[in-house]
Amino acid sequence: MAAILLYSTACLRLLLAHRRRWPLLFFLICLFFFLSVSGYFEEFLSAILSVFYFTPSRVSSPRAQTVAIPPFLLSPASACSSPPFLLILVTSAPSHRDRRDAIRQTWGSLSSATASASLTLFMLAVPKSPEERAALMHEAVTHRDIIQTNFTDSYRNLTLKTITGLTWALDKCRGARYVLKTDDDVFVNTVFLTQFLRAESGLQYMGRVHWRVSPYREPDHRHYISPELYAGNYFPPYCSGTGYILSHEAAGLIMEQLRSGPWPTVEDVYVGILARAAGIAPRHVAKIAGSSSVPHNVCCYRTMFTSHGMTPKGMQEAWNMLKAAGDHWCPSGVLFYCKLFSQSVDDGGKGVH
């Protein structure tokens, strides 16, 4: 946003110097501002990004075979007996039962799953306390929607949690056409998202693309990445971990690039690194909010595929808005409004820990 303001200021100065061309320059400024804020400009940039990636080969195996993956302790065996069109994997923490329940009652509910041909499952690891382990086991038996892997549940193991989730998807839910990885404080408009995805084809790695992000080199930072782990000055473009979509074949190609650890603790960065190695360019989708929380407005929840930083109460309110709205009409410029007045949510503030 700061870059857009600086650009606009420079253009205004140019206007003063060329007053006869004000109408044209004013139109160009407004057009650039609209395209930048709405995300369409980034969609265009990401569309040509694939030119700089090599063409990937076909998947040679259903999942990575050379890297040891911790065993699954809980696996909803019959969850994919009838494969969904969209498999949604939600990274969660043991203490976030209220968030999981909010999702189960809203966009992850049976009615939403039926309308969107989706399936929502939660990815967790092993809680530290016996009480949490017992509670999680009871929850898993009750809802049958938890994938649990045998390692300690912590923020630093988030990359491992995502890798094991994708491994499960490729092994146990091969009929799913797409996989959405998201967090438990994200609201997902599953119906509109699947409508969008049904018109897509081919290898897809979609989300809110981050460009030219530098590694944190301070050892005390929780996102610290040593030069030995990643030597480059910038990460390859990657999709925000708050919500990215992989076609099934793209997920297989990405997992084939997996190497033995240690792995970067920033899981979305690592998926972007693997995607770059696989030759799959990320694609920016303007309606995926990334780390932003959109205005608490029914038209924003109808238009945007995701919204980050949602509390359980806010998620329930958003769901009730959508149910009450029905076919409520929204103006054509609502995407611009939703993006302009969205608020950035720190990935570490309300996300999974």
N, C-alpha and C positions, 0 to 999 in steps of 0.2 A: 504493500500500500504506500509506503514511503517513496518507493521508486516512481510510482504512478504520480504522486503529488509533485515530485521534482520535475518530472517530464511535463506535467501540465503547466507548471510555473514557467518553464523554458518556452513552451509554446505560446503562452500569454505574452511574454516579452517579444516574441517574434511577431505576434499580432500587432503590437504597437508600432513595430517598425514597418509593417506592410499592411496599412489600414485598408487599402483597396481590396485586399484579398481576405478580409475578415470572414465573410460568410463561408468560404471554402475551408479556411484554416479552422474556424470554429467547428464546422461539421466534422473535420478529420479528428480534432481533439476529442470531441464527444464520442465519435465512433471508437477511437482507440480506448478511451476510458471505459466505455460500455463493454468492449470485447475483453479488456484486461480484468475488470472486476467480475464479470459473469463467468470467466474461465474459458471462453471460446478461443481466445488467443493461444492459451496453453494447449487446448485441444489441437489447434493447428500445428503448433510446434512439435507436439508429441507424434502427430501423424507422419511427420517427415523424419522422425528420429530413427525409424527402422532402416533408413538408407545407410546409416552408419553401423548397423549391426549385420553380422554375417547371417546367411540363411540357415536356420537350424535343421538338423536331420530329424527323421522320425524317431519316436520312442522305441528303444530296443528292449526295454524291460518295464514291468508294471510299476516298479519303484526301485529306489537305490538299494543295491544288494551288497555293496562293499563296506558300508558303514554300519557299525553296531548301534542299534536303536534299543533303548530300555524297554523291557517287556510291559505289556498293557496289563494293569490290574483290574480295570473295569472297561468293558467294551459292550455297548448295546448290540447284542448279536443280531437281533432281528430288525434293527433300525432301518437298514437298507434292503430289506427283503423285497420291497417295491421301491426301486431307486428313484430319488427325487430328481427333478430338473436342476434344482439349486441346493447344494449342501452348504449349510451355514455353520462354520466352526467358530465358537465364541470362546476366546481366552478369558478365564475367570480365576479368581482366587478363593480358597476355602471360606474365608470370612464374608464373601460377597453373596450370601444366600438371598438377601433382599433384592439384589440386582437380577439374579437368575430367575427368581419368582416373578419379578416385574416383566421380564422378557417372556416367560411362559404364559403370562396372562395377557400379553399384548401382541407384538409382531411375531413372536415365536409360538403363538397359541395354535391349537388344532385348526381353528377356523381360518387363520392366516395361512397356515401350511397348505390347507386344502385349496384355497383361492390362488395360491402362488406356486403350487407344486414344489414346495421347499421343505427342508428338514433342518431343524436347529438342534445342534448338539453343543455341549460345553466341554472345554478342554481344561483339565486340572491335573495336578501331580499329588504328591503325598503331603498332607498337613503335618505340622510339627508336633501338635499335641494329640494325645489319645482321644480326647473329647471331640476334637474336630474330625479326626479320622472316623470315629463312630457316627457322627452326625452326617458326614459326607456319604458314608455307606448307606445309611437309612434313606437319604435323599436320592441316591442312585437307584435303590430298589423301588422307591415310590414313583419316580418319574422316568426311569430308564432312558435318560438322555445325557449321561455323563461318560466321557472318555477319560480314564485316569491312567497315567503312566508312572512307572516306578522310579521316581527321583524326587528330590525335595522341591516343594512348591515355593518358589521365590522369584523376585523380579529378575535376578541375574540368570535364571533358567528359562526366561521367556522364549529365547530362540529355540531351545530344546523342545519346549512345549509346542511351538508352531511346527517344527520339523516332525515331531511325532504325530501331530494332528494331520498333517499332509500325508504322512506315511499311512495312517489309518484310512484316510479317504481313498488313497490309491489302491489299497489292499482290500478294504472291506466295502467300499461304495463305488465300485468301478462304473456303475451305470449312471452316476451323476454327471451331468454335462458340464456344470460349473461348480466351483468351490469359492465361497466368500469367507475370508478370514476377517473377523472383527473382534471388538472388545465388548465387555459387558456393560459399558456406559454409553453405548451407541444405539440410537433408534434407527431401525431399518424399515423402509417402505418396501416390503417384500413383493407386493403385487406389482407396483410400478417398475421395480427393478427387474423382475422376471419378464415383464412385457418388453422392456428394453433389450434384455439378453436374448430373447427368442428371435430377434432380428439380426443377431450377430452370428459370426461363424469364424472358423479358423483358430489359430493360436491367439489367445487373449491373456493379457496381464494388465488389468485396468484398475484405476483408483485416482487418488489425488497425488500427482507426480511432484516430487521434490527434486530440484535441480541444484547442482554444484554445492552440495553440502560437504563441509570439511569434517574430518574425524576429530573428536576430542582427544587431545594429547595430554591432558592433565590427569595424572594417575589417581587422584582422589575423586574424580568425576565418575558418576555411575555409568556413563556412556563411554568411558575411556576405552580407546582402541590403540594398542601399541603399534609402532611401525612394523614390527615383525608380523603382526596379525593382518595389517593392511597398510601397505607402504605408500599408496597414492595420496596426493594432496586433496583430492575430491573423490567422493563416492560416485559411482555411475548413477544416473537418474533412477529413482525407485519410488514405489507407491507407499503412501503413509500406511502404517500398520493399523490404524484405526478402522480401516476397511478397504481391502483390495480383493479383486476377483481374478481367479485363474480358471481358464478352461481346463478340462481334465487332461488333455494332452500336454498343455503348457506346464501343468503341475508335474507331470511325469518327466518332462525334459529338464525342468528345474531341479527336481530331486536327483536326477542322474548326475548332476554336477556336484552333489554333496560330497564333501571330503571329511576325513576324521578331524575332530576338534583339536584345540579349542576353537570356538566360534565367537564372532562378535556378539555382545550382549544385546545389541539393538537389532531385533529380529527383522524388521522391515528392511533395514539396510542390507542385511545378509541375504534376504530373498532377492533384493535388487542385484546384488553381486552375483548370485547364482543365475539369475535371469540373464545378466549380461554375458556370463560364460556360456549360457545355452543359446545365445543369439536371439533372445526374445525382448523386444523393446517395450517399455512400459507405455501405456496409453492413458492420457489424462482424460477423465470424465468429469465435466463441470458439475454434474449433479451429485457427485460424491463429495461430501463436505470435508473429508480429511480430519484434521484436528480442530475444526471449527464447530461451534454450536450455533445453529441457525436461530433466527427470531422465533419465539414461541407463538407461532401463527399457523393456522390450518393450511393455508396455501403453501407455506414453506414445507410443511410435512408432506403435502401432496406432491410437491415438485421435486424436492431433494430425495435422493435415494437413501442418504444417511445423514445423521446429525450426531455430533460427538458431545461428550460432557453432560449426558442426561442422568438425572437422579431417578430413582424408582418412581417417585411421585410425578416428576415431569414426564416420564415415559408413559405412565398411565393417562395423564392428561392429554398428551399428544394422540394416543390411541383413541381416547373418547372423542376428541375433536374430529378425527378422521371418520369414525363411525357415524357421528351426528351429521357430518357435512354431506355425506352421500356423494352426489354428482355436483357438489358446489362449484360454481364457476370461479376461476382464478384468472386475473389479467395476464396477458402474454409477457409482460415485463417482470413477472414475479421472481424469476430466477435472479435477475439483477438486484432486486430489492433484498432477497434472502442472502445473497453473497455480500452485498454492500454493508448490511447491518449485522452480519454474523460476528461472533466473538471468538477469538482464538483461545483454545483450551490447552494448557500445558500438558503434554503427553504424560508427564509424571505426576500431575496434580490429581486427576480424577480417573486415571486409567488403571490398568491391572498392576498390582505390586507383588 
